[in-house]
Amino acid sequence: MGGKSLISCVFGSRFDVAGAAGACLKRYTDPSFFKMEWAKSELMKAQHTQLNKKANIEKVKSIFAAVKFLSFLTFVSIHWLRIFTRDHNTAPLL
């Protein structure tokens, strides 16, 4: 909540915008202050969740791409292995 505590309000703070005694205390007893702070924290939570979701989607996409590439390499390897063994297992031409 902005780094201020109730203790700094009671003893006064050089960071009070209004500068009047008790201005900070008014802010902490104002219900709209808590509503705004809650809304800010909820917005930050939503943004953090959205960023994590995007990161996880990208991670899954990269894993699928790697699996797809490895399966392609496996297919090509098996294909060339069949060609190689077929060519060498045939009877020699005389």
N, CA, C and O atoms as a Tinker XYZ file with bonds, in Angstrom:
   376  protein
     1  N      0.829000   -1.191000    0.000000    73     2
     2  CA     0.000000    0.000000    0.000000    64     1     3
     3  C      0.865000    1.243000    0.000000    63     2     4     5
     4  O      0.752000    2.080000    0.896000    81     3
     5  N      1.692000    1.367000   -0.952000    73     3     6
     6  CA     2.459000    2.586000   -1.088000    64     5     7
     7  C      3.622000    2.688000   -0.138000    63     6     8     9
     8  O      4.288000    3.723000   -0.126000    81     7
     9  N      3.913000    1.671000    0.668000    73     7    10
    10  CA     5.074000    1.681000    1.541000    64     9    11
    11  C      4.861000    2.420000    2.858000    63    10    12    13
    12  O      5.803000    2.521000    3.643000    81    11
    13  N      3.688000    2.932000    3.130000    73    11    14
    14  CA     3.433000    3.646000    4.381000    64    13    15
    15  C      2.738000    2.724000    5.360000    63    14    16    17
    16  O      2.000000    1.822000    4.964000    81    15
    17  N      2.973000    2.952000    6.611000    73    15    18
    18  CA     2.296000    2.176000    7.642000    64    17    19
    19  C      1.460000    3.120000    8.501000    63    18    20    21
    20  O      1.578000    4.342000    8.421000    81    19
    21  N      0.636000    2.523000    9.304000    73    19    22
    22  CA    -0.203000    3.317000   10.198000    64    21    23
    23  C      0.654000    4.062000   11.215000    63    22    24    25
    24  O      0.298000    5.161000   11.639000    81    23
    25  N      1.773000    3.476000   11.605000    73    23    26
    26  CA     2.675000    4.124000   12.572000    64    25    27
    27  C      3.246000    5.405000   11.980000    63    26    28    29
    28  O      3.326000    6.425000   12.664000    81    27
    29  N      3.643000    5.355000   10.707000    73    27    30
    30  CA     4.177000    6.581000   10.101000    64    29    31
    31  C      3.096000    7.643000    9.973000    63    30    32    33
    32  O      3.394000    8.837000    9.943000    81    31
    33  N      1.832000    7.210000    9.898000    73    31    34
    34  CA     0.743000    8.186000    9.842000    64    33    35
    35  C      0.567000    8.883000   11.190000    63    34    36    37
    36  O      0.356000   10.094000   11.253000    81    35
    37  N      0.655000    8.110000   12.249000    73    35    38
    38  CA     0.449000    8.677000   13.576000    64    37    39
    39  C      1.563000    9.661000   13.917000    63    38    40    41
    40  O      1.297000   10.735000   14.457000    81    39
    41  N      2.801000    9.308000   13.608000    73    39    42
    42  CA     3.929000   10.162000   13.943000    64    41    43
    43  C      4.254000   11.170000   12.852000    63    42    44    45
    44  O      5.187000   11.961000   12.990000    81    43
    45  N      3.503000   11.145000   11.792000    73    43    46
    46  CA     3.738000   12.085000   10.705000    64    45    47
    47  C      4.787000   11.545000    9.736000    63    46    48    49
    48  O      5.631000   10.727000   10.102000    81    47
    49  N      4.718000   12.002000    8.533000    73    47    50
    50  CA     5.641000   11.525000    7.518000    64    49    51
    51  C      5.998000   12.672000    6.595000    63    50    52    53
    52  O      5.156000   13.511000    6.277000    81    51
    53  N      7.224000   12.705000    6.178000    73    51    54
    54  CA     7.635000   13.769000    5.256000    64    53    55
    55  C      7.087000   13.530000    3.855000    63    54    56    57
    56  O      7.194000   14.401000    2.992000    81    55
    57  N      6.488000   12.332000    3.614000    73    55    58
    58  CA     5.952000   12.007000    2.295000    64    57    59
    59  C      4.470000   12.335000    2.149000    63    58    60    61
    60  O      3.883000   12.075000    1.098000    81    59
    61  N      3.859000   12.899000    3.178000    73    59    62
    62  CA     2.450000   13.278000    3.074000    64    61    63
    63  C      2.283000   14.349000    2.009000    63    62    64    65
    64  O      2.932000   15.395000    2.041000    81    63
    65  N      1.391000   14.060000    1.061000    73    63    66
    66  CA     1.175000   15.001000   -0.039000    64    65    67
    67  C      0.446000   16.247000    0.452000    63    66    68    69
    68  O      0.792000   17.373000    0.095000    81    67
    69  N     -0.570000   16.017000    1.278000    73    67    70
    70  CA    -1.353000   17.156000    1.747000    64    69    71
    71  C     -0.573000   17.997000    2.748000    63    70    72    73
    72  O     -0.770000   19.210000    2.828000    81    71
    73  N      0.300000   17.369000    3.503000    73    71    74
    74  CA     1.129000   18.097000    4.449000    64    73    75
    75  C      0.443000   18.403000    5.763000    63    74    76    77
    76  O      1.108000   18.820000    6.711000    81    75
    77  N     -0.831000   18.217000    5.853000    73    75    78
    78  CA    -1.556000   18.509000    7.083000    64    77    79
    79  C     -1.467000   17.320000    8.029000    63    78    80    81
    80  O     -1.312000   16.174000    7.607000    81    79
    81  N     -1.568000   17.620000    9.302000    73    79    82
    82  CA    -1.539000   16.548000   10.299000    64    81    83
    83  C     -2.758000   15.661000   10.111000    63    82    84    85
    84  O     -3.881000   16.149000    9.986000    81    83
    85  N     -2.528000   14.360000   10.093000    73    83    86
    86  CA    -3.637000   13.421000    9.949000    64    85    87
    87  C     -4.051000   13.147000    8.518000    63    86    88    89
    88  O     -5.003000   12.398000    8.302000    81    87
    89  N     -3.375000   13.722000    7.526000    73    87    90
    90  CA    -3.757000   13.492000    6.132000    64    89    91
    91  C     -3.567000   12.026000    5.758000    63    90    92    93
    92  O     -4.382000   11.431000    5.053000    81    91
    93  N     -2.487000   11.473000    6.245000    73    91    94
    94  CA    -2.207000   10.061000    5.968000    64    93    95
    95  C     -3.246000    9.186000    6.664000    63    94    96    97
    96  O     -3.724000    8.209000    6.088000    81    95
    97  N     -3.587000    9.531000    7.879000    73    95    98
    98  CA    -4.578000    8.764000    8.623000    64    97    99
    99  C     -5.925000    8.800000    7.908000    63    98   100   101
   100  O     -6.641000    7.799000    7.890000    81    99
   101  N     -6.276000    9.938000    7.320000    73    99   102
   102  CA    -7.517000   10.036000    6.560000    64   101   103
   103  C     -7.498000    9.056000    5.391000    63   102   104   105
   104  O     -8.499000    8.406000    5.088000    81   103
   105  N     -6.346000    8.965000    4.745000    73   103   106
   106  CA    -6.234000    8.101000    3.574000    64   105   107
   107  C     -6.486000    6.645000    3.974000    63   106   108   109
   108  O     -7.165000    5.911000    3.256000    81   107
   109  N     -5.937000    6.227000    5.126000    73   107   110
   110  CA    -6.113000    4.846000    5.564000    64   109   111
   111  C     -7.512000    4.557000    6.089000    63   110   112   113
   112  O     -7.901000    3.390000    6.148000    81   111
   113  N     -8.262000    5.542000    6.463000    73   111   114
   114  CA    -9.622000    5.313000    6.940000    64   113   115
   115  C    -10.648000    5.536000    5.845000    63   114   116   117
   116  O    -11.840000    5.320000    6.067000    81   115
   117  N    -10.212000    5.964000    4.668000    73   115   118
   118  CA   -11.116000    6.199000    3.542000    64   117   119
   119  C    -11.366000    4.883000    2.814000    63   118   120   121
   120  O    -10.415000    4.267000    2.333000    81   119
   121  N    -12.633000    4.428000    2.718000    73   119   122
   122  CA   -12.930000    3.157000    2.043000    64   121   123
   123  C    -12.538000    3.154000    0.560000    63   122   124   125
   124  O    -12.185000    2.105000    0.022000    81   123
   125  N    -12.594000    4.293000   -0.094000    73   123   126
   126  CA   -12.246000    4.323000   -1.514000    64   125   127
   127  C    -10.762000    4.038000   -1.721000    63   126   128   129
   128  O    -10.377000    3.518000   -2.768000    81   127
   129  N     -9.923000    4.370000   -0.739000    73   127   130
   130  CA    -8.496000    4.072000   -0.822000    64   129   131
   131  C     -8.283000    2.564000   -0.909000    63   130   132   133
   132  O     -7.502000    2.090000   -1.733000    81   131
   133  N     -8.979000    1.816000   -0.060000    73   131   134
   134  CA    -8.829000    0.364000   -0.063000    64   133   135
   135  C     -9.406000   -0.257000   -1.328000    63   134   136   137
   136  O     -8.871000   -1.241000   -1.838000    81   135
   137  N    -10.490000    0.312000   -1.835000    73   135   138
   138  CA   -11.069000   -0.184000   -3.088000    64   137   139
   139  C    -10.080000   -0.013000   -4.238000    63   138   140   141
   140  O     -9.909000   -0.912000   -5.061000    81   139
   141  N     -9.437000    1.142000   -4.284000    73   139   142
   142  CA    -8.462000    1.396000   -5.350000    64   141   143
   143  C     -7.252000    0.480000   -5.221000    63   142   144   145
   144  O     -6.773000   -0.062000   -6.217000    81   143
   145  N     -6.757000    0.305000   -3.999000    73   143   146
   146  CA    -5.608000   -0.577000   -3.790000    64   145   147
   147  C     -5.957000   -2.012000   -4.152000    63   146   148   149
   148  O     -5.143000   -2.718000   -4.748000    81   147
   149  N     -7.167000   -2.452000   -3.794000    73   147   150
   150  CA    -7.604000   -3.799000   -4.130000    64   149   151
   151  C     -7.702000   -3.958000   -5.641000    63   150   152   153
   152  O     -7.260000   -4.970000   -6.185000    81   151
   153  N     -8.278000   -2.965000   -6.328000    73   151   154
   154  CA    -8.410000   -3.023000   -7.786000    64   153   155
   155  C     -7.033000   -3.083000   -8.445000    63   154   156   157
   156  O     -6.837000   -3.831000   -9.403000    81   155
   157  N     -6.079000   -2.300000   -7.939000    73   155   158
   158  CA    -4.720000   -2.334000   -8.495000    64   157   159
   159  C     -4.090000   -3.712000   -8.318000    63   158   160   161
   160  O     -3.470000   -4.242000   -9.239000    81   159
   161  N     -4.254000   -4.287000   -7.124000    73   159   162
   162  CA    -3.645000   -5.601000   -6.874000    64   161   163
   163  C     -4.305000   -6.679000   -7.730000    63   162   164   165
   164  O     -3.622000   -7.584000   -8.210000    81   163
   165  N     -5.614000   -6.599000   -7.926000    73   163   166
   166  CA    -6.303000   -7.576000   -8.772000    64   165   167
   167  C     -5.850000   -7.454000  -10.229000    63   166   168   169
   168  O     -5.680000   -8.459000  -10.920000    81   167
   169  N     -5.657000   -6.226000  -10.684000    73   167   170
   170  CA    -5.180000   -6.007000  -12.050000    64   169   171
   171  C     -3.779000   -6.584000  -12.226000    63   170   172   173
   172  O     -3.483000   -7.211000  -13.243000    81   171
   173  N     -2.925000   -6.373000  -11.239000    73   171   174
   174  CA    -1.564000   -6.912000  -11.320000    64   173   175
   175  C     -1.572000   -8.434000  -11.290000    63   174   176   177
   176  O     -0.781000   -9.069000  -11.987000    81   175
   177  N     -2.462000   -9.033000  -10.486000    73   175   178
   178  CA    -2.581000  -10.493000  -10.455000    64   177   179
   179  C     -3.014000  -11.020000  -11.815000    63   178   180   181
   180  O     -2.471000  -12.013000  -12.301000    81   179
   181  N     -3.993000  -10.356000  -12.433000    73   179   182
   182  CA    -4.490000  -10.789000  -13.744000    64   181   183
   183  C     -3.401000  -10.675000  -14.799000    63   182   184   185
   184  O     -3.250000  -11.568000  -15.633000    81   183
   185  N     -2.644000   -9.590000  -14.770000    73   183   186
   186  CA    -1.561000   -9.425000  -15.739000    64   185   187
   187  C     -0.486000  -10.482000  -15.532000    63   186   188   189
   188  O      0.039000  -11.031000  -16.500000    81   187
   189  N     -0.159000  -10.769000  -14.288000    73   187   190
   190  CA     0.852000  -11.784000  -13.982000    64   189   191
   191  C      0.392000  -13.165000  -14.458000    63   190   192   193
   192  O      1.173000  -13.925000  -15.031000    81   191
   193  N     -0.878000  -13.478000  -14.215000    73   191   194
   194  CA    -1.440000  -14.759000  -14.651000    64   193   195
   195  C     -1.422000  -14.864000  -16.161000    63   194   196   197
   196  O     -1.095000  -15.915000  -16.713000    81   195
   197  N     -1.775000  -13.772000  -16.832000    73   195   198
   198  CA    -1.800000  -13.778000  -18.297000    64   197   199
   199  C     -0.389000  -13.979000  -18.860000    63   198   200   201
   200  O     -0.213000  -14.719000  -19.828000    81   199
   201  N      0.600000  -13.340000  -18.274000    73   199   202
   202  CA     1.979000  -13.516000  -18.735000    64   201   203
   203  C      2.444000  -14.948000  -18.524000    63   202   204   205
   204  O      3.108000  -15.521000  -19.388000    81   203
   205  N      2.096000  -15.533000  -17.371000    73   203   206
   206  CA     2.469000  -16.921000  -17.110000    64   205   207
   207  C      1.796000  -17.862000  -18.093000    63   206   208   209
   208  O      2.402000  -18.832000  -18.549000    81   207
   209  N      0.543000  -17.575000  -18.419000    73   207   210
   210  CA    -0.195000  -18.420000  -19.364000    64   209   211
   211  C      0.458000  -18.364000  -20.745000    63   210   212   213
   212  O      0.629000  -19.392000  -21.400000    81   211
   213  N      0.824000  -17.146000  -21.185000    73   211   214
   214  CA     1.490000  -17.002000  -22.485000    64   213   215
   215  C      2.829000  -17.736000  -22.496000    63   214   216   217
   216  O      3.180000  -18.377000  -23.487000    81   215
   217  N      3.570000  -17.643000  -21.406000    73   215   218
   218  CA     4.865000  -18.322000  -21.323000    64   217   219
   219  C      4.684000  -19.829000  -21.394000    63   218   220   221
   220  O      5.455000  -20.520000  -22.059000    81   219
   221  N      3.661000  -20.341000  -20.706000    73   219   222
   222  CA     3.407000  -21.781000  -20.744000    64   221   223
   223  C      2.977000  -22.245000  -22.123000    63   222   224   225
   224  O      3.366000  -23.327000  -22.562000    81   223
   225  N      2.179000  -21.440000  -22.812000    73   223   226
   226  CA     1.756000  -21.791000  -24.172000    64   225   227
   227  C      2.965000  -21.855000  -25.091000    63   226   228   229
   228  O      3.088000  -22.779000  -25.895000    81   227
   229  N      3.853000  -20.885000  -24.977000    73   227   230
   230  CA     5.061000  -20.891000  -25.808000    64   229   231
   231  C      5.941000  -22.096000  -25.494000    63   230   232   233
   232  O      6.537000  -22.682000  -26.397000    81   231
   233  N      6.024000  -22.464000  -24.230000    73   231   234
   234  CA     6.825000  -23.625000  -23.837000    64   233   235
   235  C      6.245000  -24.896000  -24.455000    63   234   236   237
   236  O      6.984000  -25.726000  -24.984000    81   235
   237  N      4.926000  -25.047000  -24.388000    73   235   238
   238  CA     4.273000  -26.236000  -24.949000    64   237   239
   239  C      4.465000  -26.276000  -26.462000    63   238   240   241
   240  O      4.723000  -27.339000  -27.028000    81   239
   241  N      4.339000  -25.122000  -27.118000    73   239   242
   242  CA     4.548000  -25.070000  -28.566000    64   241   243
   243  C      5.959000  -25.501000  -28.929000    63   242   244   245
   244  O      6.151000  -26.246000  -29.890000    81   243
   245  N      6.937000  -25.049000  -28.181000    73   243   246
   246  CA     8.322000  -25.414000  -28.483000    64   245   247
   247  C      8.563000  -26.901000  -28.235000    63   246   248   249
   248  O      9.328000  -27.529000  -28.966000    81   247
   249  N      7.924000  -27.470000  -27.218000    73   247   250
   250  CA     8.060000  -28.904000  -26.959000    64   249   251
   251  C      7.443000  -29.699000  -28.100000    63   250   252   253
   252  O      8.034000  -30.672000  -28.568000    81   251
   253  N      6.248000  -29.290000  -28.557000    73   251   254
   254  CA     5.617000  -29.986000  -29.677000    64   253   255
   255  C      6.453000  -29.871000  -30.941000    63   254   256   257
   256  O      6.553000  -30.830000  -31.707000    81   255
   257  N      7.053000  -28.709000  -31.168000    73   255   258
   258  CA     7.912000  -28.540000  -32.341000    64   257   259
   259  C      9.120000  -29.458000  -32.262000    63   258   260   261
   260  O      9.520000  -30.040000  -33.269000    81   259
   261  N      9.701000  -29.593000  -31.086000    73   259   262
   262  CA    10.858000  -30.472000  -30.910000    64   261   263
   263  C     10.462000  -31.930000  -31.134000    63   262   264   265
   264  O     11.194000  -32.676000  -31.784000    81   263
   265  N      9.314000  -32.339000  -30.602000    73   263   266
   266  CA     8.845000  -33.712000  -30.792000    64   265   267
   267  C      8.558000  -33.982000  -32.263000    63   266   268   269
   268  O      8.892000  -35.045000  -32.786000    81   267
   269  N      7.939000  -33.014000  -32.923000    73   267   270
   270  CA     7.642000  -33.163000  -34.349000    64   269   271
   271  C      8.938000  -33.308000  -35.149000    63   270   272   273
   272  O      9.027000  -34.151000  -36.041000    81   271
   273  N      9.936000  -32.488000  -34.832000    73   271   274
   274  CA    11.217000  -32.556000  -35.532000    64   273   275
   275  C     11.899000  -33.897000  -35.281000    63   274   276   277
   276  O     12.441000  -34.500000  -36.208000    81   275
   277  N     11.877000  -34.369000  -34.029000    73   275   278
   278  CA    12.503000  -35.652000  -33.711000    64   277   279
   279  C     11.786000  -36.809000  -34.390000    63   278   280   281
   280  O     12.430000  -37.760000  -34.831000    81   279
   281  N     10.467000  -36.741000  -34.478000    73   279   282
   282  CA     9.742000  -37.809000  -35.167000    64   281   283
   283  C     10.065000  -37.790000  -36.664000    63   282   284   285
   284  O     10.152000  -38.846000  -37.290000    81   283
   285  N     10.241000  -36.614000  -37.233000    73   283   286
   286  CA    10.637000  -36.516000  -38.636000    64   285   287
   287  C     12.023000  -37.126000  -38.835000    63   286   288   289
   288  O     12.244000  -37.870000  -39.790000    81   287
   289  N     12.955000  -36.814000  -37.937000    73   287   290
   290  CA    14.301000  -37.386000  -38.043000    64   289   291
   291  C     14.269000  -38.901000  -37.907000    63   290   292   293
   292  O     15.003000  -39.603000  -38.603000    81   291
   293  N     13.432000  -39.403000  -37.024000    73   291   294
   294  CA    13.299000  -40.848000  -36.859000    64   293   295
   295  C     12.768000  -41.482000  -38.132000    63   294   296   297
   296  O     13.272000  -42.515000  -38.572000    81   295
   297  N     11.746000  -40.863000  -38.728000    73   295   298
   298  CA    11.175000  -41.379000  -39.972000    64   297   299
   299  C     12.223000  -41.412000  -41.071000    63   298   300   301
   300  O     12.343000  -42.411000  -41.781000    81   299
   301  N     12.981000  -40.334000  -41.221000    73   299   302
   302  CA    14.008000  -40.266000  -42.257000    64   301   303
   303  C     15.094000  -41.308000  -42.000000    63   302   304   305
   304  O     15.560000  -41.960000  -42.934000    81   303
   305  N     15.495000  -41.465000  -40.751000    73   303   306
   306  CA    16.521000  -42.448000  -40.415000    64   305   307
   307  C     16.061000  -43.858000  -40.751000    63   306   308   309
   308  O     16.819000  -44.636000  -41.330000    81   307
   309  N     14.839000  -44.189000  -40.396000    73   307   310
   310  CA    14.311000  -45.525000  -40.696000    64   309   311
   311  C     14.217000  -45.721000  -42.203000    63   310   312   313
   312  O     14.556000  -46.786000  -42.718000    81   311
   313  N     13.758000  -44.698000  -42.903000    73   311   314
   314  CA    13.637000  -44.777000  -44.363000    64   313   315
   315  C     15.001000  -45.036000  -44.996000    63   314   316   317
   316  O     15.129000  -45.928000  -45.834000    81   315
   317  N     16.006000  -44.282000  -44.615000    73   315   318
   318  CA    17.344000  -44.479000  -45.187000    64   317   319
   319  C     17.949000  -45.805000  -44.758000    63   318   320   321
   320  O     18.698000  -46.418000  -45.518000    81   319
   321  N     17.637000  -46.249000  -43.560000    73   319   322
   322  CA    18.119000  -47.547000  -43.112000    64   321   323
   323  C     17.533000  -48.667000  -43.968000    63   322   324   325
   324  O     18.237000  -49.613000  -44.320000    81   323
   325  N     16.244000  -48.562000  -44.304000    73   323   326
   326  CA    15.612000  -49.566000  -45.175000    64   325   327
   327  C     16.245000  -49.564000  -46.560000    63   326   328   329
   328  O     16.507000  -50.622000  -47.134000    81   327
   329  N     16.489000  -48.374000  -47.090000    73   327   330
   330  CA    17.104000  -48.283000  -48.418000    64   329   331
   331  C     18.509000  -48.878000  -48.373000    63   330   332   333
   332  O     18.886000  -49.638000  -49.265000    81   331
   333  N     19.263000  -48.550000  -47.374000    73   331   334
   334  CA    20.635000  -49.025000  -47.260000    64   333   335
   335  C     20.682000  -50.548000  -47.121000    63   334   336   337
   336  O     21.463000  -51.213000  -47.801000    81   335
   337  N     19.840000  -51.099000  -46.234000    73   335   338
   338  CA    19.855000  -52.558000  -46.038000    64   337   339
   339  C     19.302000  -53.280000  -47.254000    63   338   340   341
   340  O     19.758000  -54.380000  -47.566000    81   339
   341  N     18.352000  -52.707000  -47.937000    73   339   342
   342  CA    17.809000  -53.326000  -49.136000    64   341   343
   343  C     18.867000  -53.406000  -50.237000    63   342   344   345
   344  O     18.982000  -54.424000  -50.918000    81   343
   345  N     19.636000  -52.335000  -50.408000    73   343   346
   346  CA    20.649000  -52.298000  -51.452000    64   345   347
   347  C     21.777000  -53.268000  -51.168000    63   346   348   349
   348  O     22.347000  -53.835000  -52.100000    81   347
   349  N     22.110000  -53.469000  -49.914000    73   347   350
   350  CA    23.250000  -54.325000  -49.582000    64   349   351
   351  C     22.856000  -55.786000  -49.407000    63   350   352   353
   352  O     23.726000  -56.657000  -49.386000    81   351
   353  N     21.584000  -56.066000  -49.285000    73   351   354
   354  CA    21.133000  -57.450000  -49.143000    64   353   355
   355  C     20.800000  -58.113000  -50.465000    63   354   356   357
   356  O     20.520000  -59.311000  -50.498000    81   355
   357  N     20.824000  -57.380000  -51.526000    73   355   358
   358  CA    20.509000  -57.972000  -52.825000    64   357   359
   359  C     21.696000  -58.758000  -53.347000    63   358   360   361
   360  O     22.845000  -58.491000  -52.997000    81   359
   361  N     21.400000  -59.708000  -54.167000    73   359   362
   362  CA    22.470000  -60.534000  -54.757000    64   361   363
   363  C     23.307000  -59.680000  -55.709000    63   362   364   365
   364  O     22.775000  -58.828000  -56.421000    81   363
   365  N     24.590000  -59.910000  -55.714000    73   363   366
   366  CA    25.435000  -59.117000  -56.605000    64   365   367
   367  C     25.163000  -59.469000  -58.077000    63   366   368   369
   368  O     24.884000  -60.619000  -58.415000    81   367
   369  N     25.250000  -58.484000  -58.909000    73   367   370
   370  CA    25.044000  -58.701000  -60.353000    64   369   371
   371  C     26.347000  -59.218000  -60.947000    63   370   372   373
   372  O     27.408000  -58.638000  -60.716000    81   371
   373  N     26.272000  -60.322000  -61.721000    73   371   374
   374  CA    27.456000  -60.879000  -62.369000    64   373   375
   375  C     27.480000  -60.567000  -63.810000    63   374   376
   376  O     28.412000  -60.962000  -64.511000    81   375
